[in-house]
Amino acid sequence: MIHYTLLPEREIRSLKREYRARLFIFLLFFMSCAVLVGIASLIPAYIYSYSQEKDALDRLVVLQKNREQKGTDTVIKELKQSNEVISKLKGHKDSVVFSKIITHVIDHKVSGLTINSFDVSSIGPAASSTVQIILQGKALARESLIQFKNTLESDPLISKVELPVSDLAKSKDISYSLKVTIISQAIK
């Protein structure tokens, strides 16, 4: 192998090693300068986005104060509650309408009798359910209470009427408790 230089082989290898090291150092210096220039070019964008965020947060605070002053928070809260109630009511389309059942029982009321309370509860699945009502009240005379019980028993929609015998012990001013079972599917 003919060398075009007069340097010995060992010196040539040393020069090549130094050349590669200087080239590597130059590349590292160039890359570090590029990173610094990149970081420096991002600083204005960072400052701009920081100021935009601060402005947006300030506007948000002002809007929240305006909402509190105008009372829109309470309106929004009430609307959410109303929507929840509406969605619950929509989900109970097949349920029993207790007001119609109570009206049906009141239609059988006779004179001399007062109804103080209704305790209405549904028994069975919604499609073919029966409703149990416990009526409590006062009767002026035993005859009016018996007449009320008989009119309820004569109704074909009422399947069962229970009146405790102890309620018939007095002849006047009777406090009574009457258990009525109604087929709610028939009452529309």
BELCOR-V738304 format. One record per backbone hydrogen bond with DSSP energy under -0.5 kcal/mol. NH is the residue of the N-H (numbers start at 1). CO is the residue of the C=O. If there is no record, write none. Layout:
nh->NH co->CO
nh->NH co->CO
This chain:
nh->3 co->1
nh->12 co->8
nh->13 co->9
nh->14 co->10
nh->15 co->11
nh->16 co->12
nh->17 co->13
nh->18 co->14
nh->19 co->15
nh->20 co->16
nh->21 co->17
nh->22 co->18
nh->23 co->19
nh->24 co->20
nh->25 co->21
nh->26 co->22
nh->27 co->23
nh->28 co->24
nh->29 co->25
nh->30 co->26
nh->31 co->27
nh->32 co->28
nh->33 co->29
nh->34 co->30
nh->35 co->31
nh->36 co->32
nh->37 co->33
nh->38 co->34
nh->39 co->35
nh->40 co->36
nh->41 co->37
nh->42 co->38
nh->42 co->39
nh->43 co->39
nh->44 co->40
nh->46 co->42
nh->47 co->43
nh->48 co->44
nh->49 co->45
nh->50 co->46
nh->51 co->47
nh->52 co->48
nh->53 co->49
nh->54 co->50
nh->55 co->51
nh->56 co->52
nh->57 co->53
nh->58 co->54
nh->59 co->55
nh->60 co->56
nh->61 co->57
nh->62 co->58
nh->63 co->59
nh->64 co->60
nh->65 co->61
nh->66 co->62
nh->67 co->63
nh->68 co->64
nh->69 co->65
nh->70 co->66
nh->71 co->67
nh->72 co->67
nh->73 co->67
nh->75 co->71
nh->76 co->72
nh->77 co->73
nh->78 co->74
nh->79 co->75
nh->80 co->76
nh->81 co->77
nh->82 co->78
nh->83 co->79
nh->84 co->80
nh->85 co->81
nh->86 co->82
nh->87 co->83
nh->88 co->84
nh->89 co->85
nh->90 co->86
nh->91 co->87
nh->92 co->89
nh->93 co->90
nh->95 co->92
nh->98 co->96
nh->101 co->97
nh->102 co->98
nh->103 co->99
nh->104 co->100
nh->105 co->101
nh->106 co->102
nh->107 co->103
nh->108 co->105
nh->109 co->106
nh->113 co->110
nh->114 co->138
nh->116 co->114
nh->116 co->136
nh->117 co->136
nh->119 co->134
nh->120 co->118
nh->121 co->132
nh->123 co->130
nh->129 co->126
nh->130 co->123
nh->131 co->182
nh->132 co->121
nh->133 co->131
nh->133 co->180
nh->134 co->119
nh->135 co->133
nh->135 co->178
nh->136 co->117
nh->137 co->176
nh->138 co->114
nh->139 co->174
nh->140 co->112
nh->141 co->112
nh->142 co->171
nh->145 co->141
nh->146 co->142
nh->147 co->143
nh->148 co->144
nh->149 co->145
nh->150 co->146
nh->151 co->147
nh->152 co->148
nh->153 co->149
nh->154 co->150
nh->155 co->151
nh->155 co->152
nh->158 co->155
nh->159 co->157
nh->159 co->181
nh->160 co->181
nh->162 co->179
nh->164 co->177
nh->167 co->164
nh->168 co->165
nh->169 co->166
nh->173 co->140
nh->174 co->139
nh->175 co->173
nh->176 co->137
nh->176 co->174
nh->178 co->135
nh->179 co->162
nh->180 co->133
nh->180 co->178
nh->181 co->160
nh->182 co->131
nh->182 co->180
nh->183 co->157
nh->184 co->129
nh->184 co->182
nh->185 co->129
nh->186 co->183
nh->187 co->183
nh->187 co->184
nh->188 co->186
